[in-house]
């Protein structure tokens, strides 16, 4: 495991001494990618801390701060539709290496073996029959590299991938004694599946990309707000925006052509509502309602004809000092 940025903390300072009185750590984001033997080696995992906005002191004397974490996992494995035997791909890499080192004799041998794997015939006795054979035999490094770079898409390892990422919107409450509560106000999950199939068109394959849910990086990092009412705790609100064009429900990639089906409303049947705190003895928890989608604004997306950009919102409140959040405004 590799830890990129160890942690983020809310730190309490003793005003008399200037020293730290307590430190409360936030949750971290995590990324994990697993490869099979054909596509890579093992599993790569990293963690990173969130970046915190300004902490706010509410009327109840607690400090409140919101932040977002993203936890993602990706799995990559050999496609069931490889156009060539497995040995083809390291053989092409060896051709590139020997050509780059101006080891033209070895490169010609590499090219011959590559032809055997792909069913391509290279006539080494007749250089003019193939531009790459001619370039290697005459030591024309620039031409050979240009030709081989043009061949590279044909020898790409086709690795199907499946990934899932969940963005979590946190609200942390910290007391003057260092006690804390960290709740997930809302979370959004995005999935992405890429599958290769063979094609008669260059370069011989098509990648189909199927996605669902808002892309984690487009979650409402900077659309959160909080208000407080005397000593009754805090009301926390957030807003989703521009999710209608955040992902392709279904896309295909072939050579340099990309097609995408963009959902017109990627947030249908999502949440909305605002709640307030009232007197009632209860354990502290997140209280919220979801009567259905509330569209606060809607306007055409000029960047994506036929799509609509929308914004929706919701809020939650922390119970404080024996109060719970029970009513909708």
C-alpha positions as CSV (number, residue, x, y, z in Angstrom):
1,X,0.0,0.0,0.0
2,X,1.2,3.5,-0.9
3,X,0.1,6.5,1.2
4,X,0.3,9.6,-0.8
5,X,-1.0,12.2,1.7
6,X,-1.2,10.7,5.2
7,X,-4.1,12.6,6.8
8,X,-6.0,15.8,7.4
9,X,-7.0,16.9,10.9
10,X,-9.2,19.4,12.7
11,X,-6.8,20.8,15.3
12,X,-7.9,22.5,18.6
13,X,-5.5,25.1,19.9
14,X,-5.1,26.0,23.6
15,X,-5.3,29.8,23.5
16,X,-3.2,30.2,26.6
17,X,-0.2,28.2,25.4
18,X,-0.7,28.1,21.6
19,X,-0.1,24.4,21.7
20,X,-2.4,21.8,20.1
21,X,-5.1,20.6,22.5
22,X,-6.4,17.8,20.3
23,X,-6.3,16.5,16.7
24,X,-9.3,14.9,15.0
25,X,-8.5,13.0,11.8
26,X,-10.8,12.9,8.8
27,X,-11.5,9.9,6.6
28,X,-9.2,9.4,3.7
29,X,-9.9,8.7,0.0
30,X,-8.6,5.5,-1.5
31,X,-7.8,4.1,-4.9
32,X,-7.2,0.5,-5.7
33,X,-6.3,-1.0,-9.2
34,X,-6.0,-4.7,-9.7
35,X,-4.3,-6.2,-12.8
36,X,-4.2,-9.7,-14.1
37,X,-0.9,-11.2,-15.4
38,X,-1.6,-10.1,-19.0
39,X,-2.5,-6.4,-18.2
40,X,-0.1,-5.6,-15.4
41,X,1.3,-6.8,-12.1
42,X,-0.7,-7.3,-8.9
43,X,-2.6,-4.6,-7.1
44,X,-1.8,-0.9,-6.7
45,X,-3.4,0.9,-3.7
46,X,-3.1,4.5,-2.6
47,X,-4.7,6.8,-0.1
48,X,-5.0,10.5,0.1
49,X,-6.6,13.0,2.5
50,X,-9.4,15.4,1.7
51,X,-8.9,19.2,1.4
52,X,-11.0,20.9,4.1
53,X,-12.8,24.2,3.6
54,X,-13.0,26.7,6.5
55,X,-14.3,25.3,9.8
56,X,-17.4,27.1,11.1
57,X,-18.4,27.6,14.7
58,X,-22.1,27.2,15.1
59,X,-24.4,28.7,17.8
60,X,-24.2,25.4,19.8
61,X,-20.4,25.9,20.3
62,X,-19.4,23.0,18.1
63,X,-17.2,23.4,15.0
64,X,-18.5,22.0,11.7
65,X,-16.6,21.2,8.6
66,X,-17.7,19.4,5.4
67,X,-15.5,17.5,3.0
68,X,-15.6,14.8,0.3
69,X,-13.9,11.5,0.0
70,X,-13.8,9.3,-3.0
71,X,-13.2,5.5,-2.8
72,X,-12.6,3.8,-6.1
73,X,-11.7,0.3,-7.2
74,X,-10.7,-0.9,-10.7
75,X,-10.1,-4.3,-12.1
76,X,-8.3,-4.9,-15.4
77,X,-8.1,-8.3,-17.1
78,X,-7.3,-9.7,-20.5
79,X,-10.1,-9.3,-23.0
80,X,-11.7,-12.4,-24.3
81,X,-11.3,-10.9,-27.8
82,X,-7.5,-10.6,-28.3
83,X,-6.7,-10.6,-32.0
84,X,-3.3,-12.2,-31.6
85,X,-1.6,-14.8,-29.4
86,X,-0.2,-13.5,-26.1
87,X,3.4,-13.8,-27.3
88,X,2.7,-11.1,-30.0
89,X,2.7,-8.2,-27.6
90,X,6.1,-8.6,-26.0
91,X,7.5,-9.4,-29.4
92,X,6.3,-6.1,-30.8
93,X,7.8,-4.4,-27.7
94,X,11.1,-6.1,-28.4
95,X,11.0,-4.8,-32.0
96,X,10.5,-1.3,-30.7
97,X,13.4,-1.7,-28.3
98,X,15.9,-3.1,-30.8
99,X,14.9,-0.5,-33.4
100,X,15.3,2.3,-30.9
101,X,18.8,1.0,-30.0
102,X,19.7,0.9,-33.7
103,X,20.2,-2.9,-33.4
104,X,18.8,-3.4,-36.9
105,X,19.8,-7.0,-37.3
106,X,18.0,-8.0,-34.1
107,X,15.0,-5.8,-35.2
108,X,14.7,-7.7,-38.5
109,X,14.7,-11.0,-36.6
110,X,12.0,-9.5,-34.3
111,X,9.9,-8.5,-37.3
112,X,10.1,-12.0,-38.8
113,X,8.9,-13.6,-35.5
114,X,6.2,-11.0,-35.3
115,X,5.0,-11.9,-38.7
116,X,4.7,-15.6,-37.7
117,X,2.5,-14.7,-34.8
118,X,0.2,-12.4,-36.9
119,X,0.2,-14.4,-40.1
120,X,2.0,-11.6,-42.0
121,X,4.8,-12.4,-44.5
122,X,7.8,-10.2,-44.6
123,X,10.2,-10.9,-47.5
124,X,13.6,-10.2,-46.1
125,X,15.3,-10.9,-49.5
126,X,13.3,-8.2,-51.2
127,X,13.5,-5.0,-49.1
128,X,11.5,-3.0,-51.5
129,X,8.5,-5.2,-50.9
130,X,7.9,-3.7,-47.4
131,X,8.9,-0.1,-46.2
132,X,9.8,-1.3,-42.7
133,X,12.0,-4.1,-44.0
134,X,13.8,-1.6,-46.2
135,X,14.2,0.9,-43.4
136,X,15.7,-1.7,-41.1
137,X,18.0,-3.1,-43.7
138,X,19.3,0.3,-44.7
139,X,19.6,1.6,-41.2
140,X,17.1,4.4,-41.7
141,X,16.2,4.9,-38.0
142,X,13.8,7.7,-38.4
143,X,11.7,6.0,-41.0
144,X,11.7,2.7,-39.1
145,X,10.5,4.4,-35.9
146,X,7.7,6.3,-37.7
147,X,6.4,3.1,-39.3
148,X,6.5,1.2,-36.0
149,X,4.7,4.0,-34.2
150,X,2.0,3.7,-36.8
151,X,1.8,0.0,-36.1
152,X,1.4,0.4,-32.4
153,X,-2.5,0.6,-32.2
154,X,-2.5,-2.9,-33.9
155,X,-0.5,-4.4,-31.0
156,X,-2.2,-2.8,-28.0
157,X,-3.0,-5.2,-25.2
158,X,-6.8,-5.3,-25.0
159,X,-7.7,-5.2,-21.3
160,X,-11.3,-5.0,-20.2
161,X,-11.9,-3.0,-17.1
162,X,-14.5,-2.6,-14.5
163,X,-14.5,0.2,-12.0
164,X,-16.6,1.7,-9.3
165,X,-16.1,4.9,-7.4
166,X,-18.2,6.3,-4.5
167,X,-18.0,10.0,-3.6
168,X,-19.1,10.6,0.0
169,X,-20.1,14.0,1.3
170,X,-19.1,14.2,5.0
171,X,-20.1,16.6,7.7
172,X,-17.9,16.5,10.8
173,X,-18.8,18.1,14.2
174,X,-16.0,18.7,16.7
175,X,-16.4,19.7,20.3
176,X,-14.1,21.8,22.4
177,X,-13.0,18.7,24.3
178,X,-11.9,16.9,21.1
179,X,-15.0,14.7,20.8
180,X,-16.3,14.4,17.3
181,X,-19.0,13.0,15.1
182,X,-18.4,12.3,11.4
183,X,-21.5,11.4,9.3
184,X,-21.9,10.8,5.6
185,X,-24.7,13.2,4.5
186,X,-25.0,11.7,1.0
187,X,-23.0,9.5,-1.4
188,X,-22.9,9.0,-5.1
189,X,-21.7,5.9,-6.9
190,X,-20.3,5.8,-10.5
191,X,-19.6,2.7,-12.4
192,X,-17.6,2.3,-15.6
193,X,-17.2,-0.9,-17.7
194,X,-15.0,-1.0,-20.8
195,X,-15.2,-4.1,-23.0
196,X,-13.3,-4.8,-26.3
197,X,-14.7,-6.6,-29.3
198,X,-13.0,-7.4,-32.6
199,X,-13.8,-5.4,-35.7
200,X,-12.9,-5.6,-39.4
201,X,-12.1,-1.8,-39.4
202,X,-8.7,-0.5,-38.4
203,X,-7.2,-1.1,-35.9
204,X,-9.2,-4.3,-35.6
205,X,-11.1,-3.7,-32.4
206,X,-13.8,-1.5,-30.8
207,X,-14.1,-0.5,-27.1
208,X,-17.6,-0.2,-25.7
209,X,-17.8,2.0,-22.5
210,X,-20.9,1.6,-20.3
211,X,-21.3,4.0,-17.4
212,X,-23.8,4.8,-14.7
213,X,-24.2,7.4,-12.0
214,X,-22.4,10.8,-11.6
215,X,-18.7,10.9,-12.0
216,X,-17.0,11.2,-8.6
217,X,-14.9,14.1,-9.6
218,X,-18.1,16.0,-10.5
219,X,-19.7,15.6,-7.0
220,X,-20.7,18.9,-5.3
221,X,-17.4,19.6,-3.6
222,X,-17.9,23.3,-3.5
223,X,-21.7,23.6,-3.3
224,X,-22.2,22.9,0.5
225,X,-23.4,25.5,3.0
226,X,-24.4,25.6,6.6
227,X,-26.5,27.9,8.8
228,X,-27.0,27.9,12.6
229,X,-29.8,29.0,14.8
230,X,-28.8,30.1,18.3
231,X,-27.8,27.0,20.3
232,X,-29.9,24.5,18.3
233,X,-27.2,23.0,16.2
234,X,-26.7,23.5,12.5
235,X,-28.5,23.0,9.2
236,X,-26.3,21.7,6.4
237,X,-27.2,22.0,2.7
238,X,-25.6,20.9,-0.6
239,X,-26.4,21.0,-4.3
240,X,-25.8,18.8,-7.3
241,X,-25.1,20.6,-10.5
242,X,-24.4,19.8,-14.2
243,X,-24.7,16.0,-13.8
244,X,-26.7,15.6,-16.9
245,X,-23.6,15.6,-19.1
246,X,-21.2,14.1,-16.6
247,X,-21.0,10.7,-18.0
248,X,-21.7,8.6,-21.1
249,X,-24.4,6.0,-20.5
250,X,-23.1,4.1,-23.5
251,X,-20.1,5.0,-25.6
252,X,-17.9,3.3,-28.3
253,X,-14.3,4.1,-29.3
254,X,-13.0,2.9,-32.7
255,X,-9.7,4.3,-34.1
256,X,-10.1,8.1,-33.7
257,X,-14.0,8.1,-33.7
258,X,-15.8,8.3,-30.4
259,X,-19.6,8.1,-30.0
260,X,-21.5,8.7,-26.8
261,X,-25.1,8.4,-25.6
262,X,-25.5,11.1,-22.9
263,X,-28.4,10.8,-20.5
264,X,-30.7,13.9,-20.7
265,X,-31.3,13.7,-16.9
266,X,-28.7,11.8,-15.0
267,X,-30.2,12.6,-11.6
268,X,-33.8,11.5,-12.0
269,X,-35.4,10.0,-8.9
270,X,-32.7,11.5,-6.7
271,X,-33.1,13.2,-3.4
272,X,-34.3,16.6,-2.2
273,X,-35.7,18.3,0.9
274,X,-34.8,20.6,3.8
275,X,-35.2,19.7,7.4
276,X,-35.1,21.6,10.7
277,X,-34.3,20.8,14.3
278,X,-37.0,20.7,17.0
279,X,-37.1,19.7,20.6
280,X,-37.2,16.0,21.1
281,X,-35.0,13.6,23.0
282,X,-33.1,11.4,20.6
283,X,-29.7,10.0,19.9
284,X,-27.7,12.1,17.4
285,X,-28.1,11.0,13.8
286,X,-28.6,12.4,10.4
287,X,-32.3,13.1,9.6
288,X,-33.5,13.8,6.1
289,X,-36.4,13.3,3.8
290,X,-36.6,12.3,0.1
291,X,-40.0,13.1,-1.4
292,X,-38.5,13.1,-4.9
293,X,-36.4,15.2,-7.2
294,X,-36.7,18.9,-6.9
295,X,-35.3,20.8,-9.9
296,X,-34.2,24.2,-8.8
297,X,-33.0,25.3,-12.3
298,X,-33.0,23.9,-15.8
299,X,-31.5,25.3,-18.9
300,X,-30.1,24.0,-22.3
301,X,-26.6,22.8,-22.3
302,X,-25.0,24.5,-25.3
303,X,-22.0,22.2,-25.2
304,X,-24.2,19.1,-25.6
305,X,-27.1,19.6,-28.0
306,X,-30.3,17.9,-26.8
307,X,-29.1,17.8,-23.2
308,X,-30.4,19.8,-20.3
309,X,-28.3,21.0,-17.3
310,X,-30.1,20.8,-14.0
311,X,-29.5,21.6,-10.4
312,X,-31.1,20.0,-7.4
313,X,-30.5,20.4,-3.7
314,X,-31.1,19.0,-0.2
315,X,-30.2,19.7,3.4
316,X,-29.7,17.9,6.6
317,X,-29.4,19.1,10.2
318,X,-27.4,17.8,13.2
319,X,-29.3,17.1,16.3
320,X,-27.8,19.0,19.2
321,X,-28.2,18.8,23.0
322,X,-31.1,16.3,23.0
323,X,-32.8,17.7,19.9
324,X,-33.5,15.8,16.7
325,X,-34.3,16.9,13.2
326,X,-37.8,15.9,12.4
327,X,-39.7,18.4,10.3
328,X,-39.5,19.5,6.8
329,X,-39.5,23.2,5.9
